[in-house]
Amino acid sequence: MAVEVEVVWQGAMAFVGTGAASNFPVKMDASPDVGGSGQGARPMELLLIALGGCTGMDVVSILKKMRQELTDYQIKIRGERAPEHPRAYTHITVEHIIRGRNLNPELVEKAVRLSETKYCSVLATINKAARVEVLTTIIDEARVA
């Protein structure tokens, strides 16, 4: 199965990428210190954003099937890059912060692990190049109140 996108130069260091399937434009730009105007996401940020979206969609879908009630979900991702060009990511930390009511911690952990090991294609791709550490924080609102 192929995925196709088109990336079009907008002048200076700005580009707009559009996915053929979604037809949704994403603006990218560099910071002013390297010739951009800072009016879009950086490509390396988008890689981490894609990782968060991919694993997040997996986890939400799995938890819904497990009948776990989410009330809030954040994914914080930090990527460490090599000092030399091409400055690829060498270590990435993905922290899932999941809030809900009467959450079963074992099921939440299972959902995160299934995304990490089986379903998230972005993570599977990144895992070939960088060490990825996955953490989970569960906040059960039924027990907090």
Summary of the structure (lengths in Angstrom):
residues: 145
radius of gyration: 17.7
end to end distance: 47.0
largest distance: 53.3
contacts: 395
relative contact order: 0.15
helix: 35%
strand: 37%
